[in-house]
Amino acid sequence: MLELMPGLTRIYEEWAEKYPDVQPLTIQFPARDGEDTEDGGKKGGLDGVLAYPLDGHWLLVTFGLTELGEKTSEEPRVSGAGFEFTCRIPRGPEETAVPAWVLRVLHAVADHFLAGTDLDVGHWILTSSPLGGEPANGDMTSLVIVPDVDIAHITTPNGIVLFFQLVGLMSGEGQEVQEAGTSSPLVAVLRDRDPRLVSDPDREPVQL
C-alpha cells in the first residue's frame, strides 16, 4: 500500500531515520462527513496519526493535511496544505495506548485550519478549557505553534512538507502571549527548560 502513497512513505522514512529503533503506532481516523474518499465514502480533516512511544513521552505526527498519494494540487513545490502537525506529551513507562485527549486536540486544530483559520509558526490558539477536554490537564488550555524540534521540514515527491509542533500553554501564559502580541519570549524560556517542548500539564508556569 505504501508504494502507492509516496507522500506518506516519505513521512514514515524521515521519522524512521530519526528514531530507527522505535516502531510507531498507526492510528487511522474513521471517515467523517466532508470530502469524498476514493471508496465513495465521506471524510474530513486528518487521515491519522503516527504515535512514537519514546522514553518519557509520546511523539505524535499527523498525516493527511499533505498529499499522501498522487499529486492533485497545481502547486508543484508544496504538498497539499504544506504542513503536518506534531505534538509531544508525557508518557508513563508502561503506557502503551495514546491518550485520547491529544488525538482530539490534533483533530480540532486541523479542523480549524480546514475551516479557514490561518495557522503558521508563531501563531497561538487560546481556549478556556483544558486541552482535549481532559480535566486532568487542568490549567493547560492553549497552544502555540513552533517548528518541530526534530524535523522542521522534508521534501516529498509531492512537494515540501513542514512539521508544525503544537506546544501546550498554561492559561496565564496564553494571556501573556496575547497581550504581548508575540510568543517568542515564552517559547524561548520553555525551550530552555525542555528542548523537546513536551506539553506537560504538570509543569510549572512560566513567569516572564
LUMDREN-372769 format. One record per residue: residue number from 1; residue in one letter; x, z, y of N, C-alpha, C in turn. Coordinates in steps of 0.1 Angstrom, whole numbers, plus 5000, padded with zeros to 4 digits. Each point is the difference from the previous one (the first is absolute). Last residue first. Example, Ala and Ser with C-alpha at 12.3 -4.5 7.8 and 13.67 -1.06 7.14 Angstrom:
[node 2,S,[5128,5071,4978],[5009,5000,5011],[4992,5008,5011]]
[node 1,A,[5003,4999,4943],[4991,5000,5012],[5009,5000,5012]]
This chain:
[node 208,L,[5072,5330,5355],[5009,4992,5009],[5002,5007,5013]]
[node 207,Q,[4986,5014,4948],[4998,5004,5014],[5010,4993,5009]]
[node 206,V,[4977,4993,4947],[5011,4998,5010],[4995,5004,5013]]
[node 205,P,[4982,5021,4951],[4998,4990,5011],[5012,4999,5009]]
[node 204,E,[5004,5013,4947],[4998,5006,5013],[4998,4989,5011]]
[node 203,R,[4985,4992,4948],[5012,5001,5009],[4997,5007,5013]]
[node 202,D,[4970,4987,4962],[5005,5014,5001],[5012,5002,5009]]
[node 201,P,[4978,4957,4988],[4991,5008,5008],[5004,5015,5002]]
[node 200,D,[5029,4954,4992],[4998,5012,4994],[4991,5009,5008]]
[node 199,S,[5021,4949,4995],[4989,5006,5007],[4995,5012,4992]]
[node 198,V,[5051,4976,5005],[4989,5004,4990],[4988,5006,5008]]
[node 197,L,[5046,4978,5013],[4987,5001,5007],[4988,5001,4990]]
[node 196,R,[5050,4997,4994],[4990,4992,4992],[4987,5000,5007]]
[node 195,P,[5037,5025,5018],[5003,4986,5001],[4990,4991,4992]]
[node 194,D,[4996,5050,5022],[4998,4994,4987],[5002,4985,5001]]
[node 193,R,[5009,5028,5038],[4996,5011,4990],[5000,4994,4986]]
[node 192,D,[5007,4971,5035],[5012,5009,5000],[4997,5011,4989]]
[node 191,R,[4966,4970,5011],[5010,4993,4992],[5012,5009,4998]]
[node 190,L,[4965,5015,5028],[4996,5000,4986],[5010,4994,4991]]
[node 189,V,[5008,4998,5046],[5001,5014,4995],[4996,5001,4985]]
[node 188,A,[4995,4959,5022],[5014,5003,5000],[5002,5014,4994]]
[node 187,V,[4956,4985,5009],[5005,4994,4988],[5015,5003,4998]]
[node 186,L,[4979,5014,5040],[4995,5008,4989],[5006,4994,4987]]
[node 185,P,[5010,4977,5040],[5007,5013,4999],[4995,5008,4988]]
[node 184,S,[4979,4957,5006],[5015,4999,4997],[5006,5014,5000]]
[node 183,S,[4953,4983,5010],[5003,5008,4989],[5015,5002,4997]]
[node 182,T,[4967,4990,5046],[5010,4996,4991],[5002,5009,4989]]
[node 181,G,[4970,5008,5037],[5000,4986,5000],[5011,4993,4991]]
[node 180,A,[4986,5048,5013],[5013,4994,5004],[4999,4985,5000]]
[node 179,E,[4962,5024,4985],[5003,5004,5014],[5013,4993,5005]]
[node 178,Q,[4989,4996,4954],[4990,4993,5009],[5002,5002,5015]]
[node 177,V,[5027,5023,4968],[5003,4986,5000],[4990,4992,5009]]
[node 176,E,[4991,5045,4993],[5012,4999,5009],[5004,4985,5001]]
[node 175,Q,[4965,5011,4971],[4996,5001,5014],[5011,4999,5009]]
[node 174,G,[5009,5001,4954],[4992,4988,5004],[4996,5000,5014]]
[node 173,E,[5020,5038,4982],[5010,4989,5002],[4993,4987,5004]]
[node 172,G,[4973,5038,4989],[5007,5001,5013],[5010,4990,5003]]
[node 171,S,[4978,5000,4958],[4991,4997,5011],[5006,5001,5013]]
[node 170,M,[5032,4987,4960],[4991,5011,5002],[4991,4997,5013]]
[node 169,L,[5020,4960,4968],[5003,5009,5012],[4990,5011,5000]]
[node 168,G,[5022,4960,4963],[4990,5009,5004],[5005,5009,5012]]
[node 167,V,[5014,4948,4985],[5005,5014,5000],[4990,5009,5006]]
[node 166,L,[5008,4947,4978],[4991,5009,5007],[5005,5014,4998]]
[node 165,Q,[5026,4950,4999],[4998,5013,4994],[4990,5009,5009]]
[node 164,F,[5010,4945,4991],[4996,5010,5010],[4997,5013,4993]]
[node 163,F,[5027,4951,4989],[4994,5012,4994],[4998,5010,5011]]
[node 162,L,[5003,4942,4998],[5004,5013,5006],[4994,5012,4992]]
[node 161,V,[5009,4945,4989],[4991,5012,4998],[5008,5012,5006]]
[node 160,I,[5003,4941,5002],[5005,5013,5001],[4989,5011,4998]]
[node 159,G,[4995,4952,4975],[5004,5005,5014],[5004,5014,5000]]
[node 158,N,[4987,4975,4960],[4989,4997,5010],[5003,5005,5014]]
[node 157,P,[5031,5005,4962],[4997,4986,5001],[4989,4997,5010]]
[node 156,T,[5026,5043,5011],[4994,4996,4988],[4998,4985,5001]]
[node 155,T,[5030,5044,5024],[4996,4986,5000],[4994,4995,4987]]
[node 154,I,[5003,5051,5026],[5005,4991,4990],[4995,4986,5003]]
[node 153,H,[5007,5054,5026],[4993,4986,4998],[5007,4993,4989]]
[node 152,A,[5009,5047,5010],[4992,4996,5012],[4993,4987,4998]]
[node 151,I,[5018,5040,4966],[4999,4986,5001],[4992,4996,5012]]
[node 150,D,[5011,5046,4994],[5008,4994,4990],[5001,4985,5002]]
[node 149,V,[4973,5028,5029],[5014,5006,5000],[5009,4994,4990]]
[node 148,D,[4957,4976,5026],[5003,5008,4988],[5015,5004,5000]]
[node 147,P,[4976,4993,5047],[5006,4992,4989],[5003,5008,4988]]
[node 146,V,[4961,5020,5029],[5014,4997,5002],[5005,4990,4990]]
[node 145,I,[4951,5025,5022],[5006,4989,4992],[5015,4999,5004]]
[node 144,V,[4962,5043,4999],[5009,4992,5009],[5006,4989,4991]]
[node 143,L,[4954,5038,4998],[5011,4991,4995],[5008,4993,5010]]
[node 142,S,[4964,5048,4991],[5003,4987,5006],[5012,4993,4994]]
[node 141,T,[4982,5045,4988],[4988,4992,5003],[5003,4986,5004]]
[node 140,M,[5017,5050,4980],[5006,4987,5000],[4989,4990,5001]]
[node 139,D,[4993,5047,4996],[5002,4996,5014],[5007,4986,5000]]
[node 138,G,[4980,5014,4954],[4999,5008,5012],[5001,4993,5013]]
[node 137,N,[5002,4989,4950],[5009,4994,5010],[4999,5007,5013]]
[node 136,A,[4972,5010,4963],[5013,5006,4998],[5010,4995,5010]]
[node 135,P,[4955,4982,4997],[5001,5013,5007],[5014,5006,4999]]
[node 134,E,[4987,4947,4998],[5004,5011,4991],[5002,5013,5007]]
[node 133,G,[4988,4953,5015],[4989,5009,4998],[5004,5012,4990]]
[node 132,G,[5030,4966,5018],[4994,4996,4988],[4988,5009,4997]]
[node 131,L,[5030,5021,5036],[5002,4987,4994],[4993,4998,4987]]
[node 130,P,[4979,5035,5035],[5012,4999,4991],[5001,4986,4994]]
[node 129,S,[4975,5001,5046],[4997,5006,4987],[5013,4999,4992]]
[node 128,S,[4993,4981,5044],[4998,5015,5002],[4998,5007,4986]]
[node 127,T,[5030,4954,5019],[4987,5004,4994],[4999,5015,5002]]
[node 126,L,[5033,4954,5017],[4995,5014,5001],[4987,5002,4994]]
[node 125,I,[5045,4965,4998],[4985,5001,4997],[4997,5015,5001]]
[node 124,W,[5043,4965,5020],[4995,5012,4993],[4985,4999,4999]]
[node 123,H,[5048,4966,5008],[4986,5003,5002],[4996,5013,4993]]
[node 122,G,[5043,4979,4996],[4999,5008,5012],[4986,5004,5003]]
[node 121,V,[5008,4957,4970],[5009,5012,5001],[4999,5006,5014]]
[node 120,D,[4956,4976,4986],[5014,4996,5000],[5009,5012,5001]]
[node 119,L,[4944,4979,5000],[5009,5010,4995],[5015,4995,5000]]
[node 118,D,[4946,4990,5020],[5014,4996,5000],[5008,5011,4996]]
[node 117,T,[4948,4989,4986],[5008,5009,5007],[5015,4995,5000]]
[node 116,G,[4960,4980,4978],[5004,4995,5013],[5009,5009,5008]]
[node 115,A,[4981,5002,4954],[4989,5000,5009],[5004,4996,5014]]
[node 114,L,[5032,5005,4965],[4992,4989,4997],[4988,4998,5009]]
[node 113,F,[5028,5039,5004],[5007,4988,5004],[4991,4987,4998]]
[node 112,H,[4983,5041,4985],[5001,5000,5015],[5007,4987,5005]]
[node 111,D,[5000,5008,4954],[4987,4996,5004],[4999,4999,5016]]
[node 110,A,[5039,5018,4980],[4999,4985,4997],[4987,4995,5005]]
[node 109,V,[5005,5046,5001],[5008,4994,5011],[5000,4985,4998]]
[node 108,A,[4977,5025,4968],[4994,5001,5013],[5008,4993,5011]]
[node 107,H,[5017,5003,4955],[4988,4991,5001],[4995,5000,5014]]
[node 106,L,[5034,5030,4991],[5005,4987,5000],[4989,4990,5002]]
[node 105,V,[4988,5045,4995],[5006,4998,5013],[5005,4985,5001]]
[node 104,R,[4982,5015,4959],[4990,4998,5010],[5006,4997,5014]]
[node 103,L,[5029,5011,4965],[4995,4986,4998],[4988,4998,5010]]
[node 102,V,[5019,5042,4999],[5009,4991,5007],[4996,4985,4997]]
[node 101,W,[4975,5036,4980],[4999,5000,5015],[5009,4990,5007]]
[node 100,A,[4999,5010,4952],[4990,4990,5004],[5000,4999,5015]]
[node 99,P,[5044,5014,4970],[4988,5006,5007],[4991,4990,5006]]
[node 98,V,[5030,4989,4957],[5001,4999,5014],[4988,5007,5006]]
[node 97,A,[5023,5013,4952],[4990,4992,5006],[5001,5000,5016]]
[node 96,T,[5029,5025,4971],[5001,4986,4994],[4989,4991,5006]]
[node 95,E,[5031,5050,5007],[4988,4992,5004],[5002,4986,4996]]
[node 94,E,[5030,5040,4995],[4992,4996,4988],[4988,4990,5004]]
[node 93,P,[5030,5019,5034],[5009,4995,4989],[4993,4995,4988]]
[node 92,G,[4977,4996,5049],[5004,5011,4991],[5008,4995,4989]]
[node 91,R,[4994,4977,5049],[4996,4998,4986],[5006,5012,4993]]
[node 90,P,[4988,4980,5055],[5007,5009,4990],[4994,4998,4986]]
[node 89,I,[5000,4958,5033],[4994,5013,5000],[5006,5009,4990]]
[node 88,R,[5005,4949,5029],[5006,5010,4991],[4993,5013,5001]]
[node 87,C,[4991,4943,5010],[4998,5014,5003],[5007,5009,4990]]
[node 86,T,[4991,4944,5020],[5006,5010,4990],[4996,5014,5005]]
[node 85,F,[4980,4945,5008],[5002,5014,5003],[5008,5007,4989]]
[node 84,E,[5002,4946,5016],[4994,5009,4991],[5003,5014,5005]]
[node 83,F,[5001,4948,5026],[5004,5013,4996],[4992,5006,4989]]
[node 82,G,[4993,4956,5020],[5013,5002,5004],[5006,5014,4996]]
[node 81,A,[4956,4976,4992],[5001,5008,5011],[5014,5003,5006]]
[node 80,G,[5001,4961,4967],[4988,5007,5003],[5000,5008,5013]]
[node 79,S,[5045,4983,4992],[4991,5001,4988],[4988,5008,5004]]
[node 78,V,[5036,4968,5030],[4994,5014,4998],[4990,4999,4988]]
[node 77,R,[5024,4961,5017],[5010,5011,5001],[4995,5014,4997]]
[node 76,P,[4974,4957,5000],[5010,5001,4989],[5009,5012,5001]]
[node 75,E,[4948,4990,5017],[5013,5004,5005],[5010,5002,4989]]
[node 74,E,[4954,4987,4993],[5007,4989,5006],[5014,5004,5006]]
[node 73,S,[4972,5023,4956],[5000,4999,5014],[5009,4989,5005]]
[node 72,T,[4997,5010,4953],[4987,4995,5005],[4999,4999,5016]]
[node 71,K,[5035,5005,4952],[4999,5000,5015],[4987,4994,5004]]
[node 70,E,[5004,5024,4952],[5004,4988,5007],[4998,5002,5015]]
[node 69,G,[5000,5044,4978],[5000,4989,4992],[5006,4988,5007]]
[node 68,L,[4996,5041,5023],[5006,5004,4987],[5002,4988,4991]]
[node 67,E,[4995,5012,5054],[4996,4990,4991],[5008,5002,4987]]
[node 66,T,[4987,5041,5033],[5008,4988,5000],[4996,4991,4989]]
[node 65,L,[4979,5041,5003],[4999,4995,5014],[5008,4987,5003]]
[node 64,G,[5001,5022,4957],[4987,4993,5003],[4998,4996,5014]]
[node 63,F,[5028,5043,4976],[5001,4986,4998],[4986,4994,5002]]
[node 62,T,[5031,5050,5011],[4988,4992,4998],[5004,4985,4996]]
[node 61,V,[5025,5049,4991],[5002,4987,5007],[4988,4991,4997]]
[node 60,L,[5020,5055,4997],[4989,4991,4998],[5003,4987,5008]]
[node 59,L,[5027,5046,4979],[5001,4989,5009],[4989,4990,4996]]
[node 58,W,[5008,5056,4992],[4995,4987,4996],[5003,4990,5011]]
[node 57,H,[5029,5047,4988],[4990,4993,5008],[4995,4987,4993]]
[node 56,G,[5033,5032,4981],[4995,5008,5011],[4989,4993,5009]]
[node 55,D,[5029,4970,4970],[5003,5014,4999],[4995,5007,5013]]
[node 54,L,[4973,4956,4984],[5014,5004,5003],[5002,5015,5000]]
[node 53,P,[4964,4960,4985],[5002,5015,4998],[5015,5004,5002]]
[node 52,Y,[4968,4957,5018],[5013,5003,4994],[5002,5016,5000]]
[node 51,A,[4960,4959,5005],[5002,5014,5002],[5013,5004,4992]]
[node 50,L,[4970,4955,5022],[5011,5004,4990],[5004,5014,5004]]
[node 49,V,[4951,4974,5010],[5012,5008,5004],[5010,5001,4989]]
[node 48,G,[4955,4964,5016],[5005,5011,4992],[5012,5007,5006]]
[node 47,D,[4970,4965,5019],[4999,4997,4986],[5004,5013,4992]]
[node 46,L,[4979,5001,5052],[5012,5000,4991],[4997,4996,4986]]
[node 45,G,[4963,4986,5036],[5011,5010,5001],[5011,4997,4990]]
[node 44,G,[4955,4982,4985],[5004,5001,5013],[5011,5011,5001]]
[node 43,K,[4965,4965,4965],[5010,5011,5002],[5003,5001,5015]]
[node 42,K,[4966,4975,4958],[5003,5003,5014],[5010,5011,5001]]
[node 41,G,[4990,4959,4961],[4996,5013,5004],[5002,5002,5015]]
[node 40,G,[5014,4962,4972],[4987,4999,5005],[4994,5013,5005]]
[node 39,D,[5045,4990,4983],[4991,5000,4989],[4985,5000,5005]]
[node 38,E,[5038,5002,5030],[5001,4988,4993],[4990,4999,4988]]
[node 37,T,[4986,5028,5043],[5011,5000,4991],[5001,4987,4992]]
[node 36,D,[4977,5012,5051],[4999,4995,4987],[5013,5002,4992]]
[node 35,E,[4988,5033,5041],[5004,4987,4997],[4998,4996,4986]]
[node 34,G,[4972,5040,5012],[5009,4994,5010],[5003,4986,4996]]
[node 33,D,[4984,5048,4974],[4993,4990,5008],[5010,4995,5011]]
[node 32,R,[5024,5018,4958],[4990,5005,5009],[4994,4989,5007]]
[node 31,A,[5033,5011,4953],[4995,4991,5010],[4989,5007,5008]]
[node 30,P,[5038,5031,4978],[4989,4991,4996],[4995,4991,5011]]
[node 29,F,[5052,5018,4995],[4987,5004,5005],[4989,4991,4996]]
[node 28,Q,[5049,5016,4977],[4992,4989,5006],[4987,5005,5004]]
[node 27,I,[5051,5020,4989],[4987,5004,5002],[4992,4988,5007]]
[node 26,T,[5048,5012,4971],[4993,4990,5007],[4985,5003,5001]]
[node 25,L,[5049,5029,4995],[4987,4998,4995],[4993,4989,5008]]
[node 24,P,[5054,5002,4991],[4989,5004,5009],[4987,4999,4992]]
[node 23,Q,[5052,5011,4986],[4989,4991,4996],[4988,5004,5009]]
[node 22,V,[5056,5007,5005],[4987,5006,5002],[4989,4989,4997]]
[node 21,D,[5049,4995,5002],[4997,5008,4989],[4986,5007,5001]]
[node 20,P,[5020,4971,5034],[5001,4993,4987],[4996,5008,4988]]
[node 19,Y,[4994,4998,5054],[4998,5011,4990],[5000,4994,4986]]
[node 18,K,[5010,4971,5036],[5003,5012,5007],[4999,5012,4990]]
[node 17,E,[4989,4957,4984],[5015,5000,5004],[5003,5013,5007]]
[node 16,A,[4955,4992,4990],[5007,5002,4988],[5016,5001,5002]]
[node 15,W,[4971,4987,5035],[5000,5014,4998],[5006,5004,4987]]
[node 14,E,[4999,4955,5010],[5007,5006,5011],[5000,5016,4998]]
[node 13,E,[4975,4971,4970],[5014,4999,4999],[5008,5008,5010]]
[node 12,Y,[4952,4998,5003],[5005,5007,4988],[5015,5000,4999]]
[node 11,I,[4981,4973,5033],[4998,5015,5003],[5005,5008,4989]]
[node 10,R,[4999,4954,4992],[5011,5004,5010],[4999,5015,5004]]
[node 9,T,[4966,4981,4973],[5012,5001,4992],[5012,5005,5009]]
[node 8,L,[4958,4989,5020],[5000,5013,4993],[5013,5003,4992]]
[node 7,G,[4994,4957,5020],[5001,5011,5010],[5001,5014,4995]]
[node 6,P,[4993,4962,4971],[5014,5001,5005],[5002,5011,5010]]
[node 5,M,[4966,4988,4961],[4998,5007,5012],[5014,5003,5006]]
[node 4,L,[4993,4979,4958],[4990,4993,5008],[4998,5007,5013]]
[node 3,E,[5029,5018,4968],[5006,4987,5003],[4990,4992,5008]]
[node 2,L,[4987,5042,4982],[5008,5001,5012],[5006,4987,5004]]
[node 1,M,[4974,5004,4960],[4992,5000,5012],[5009,5000,5013]]
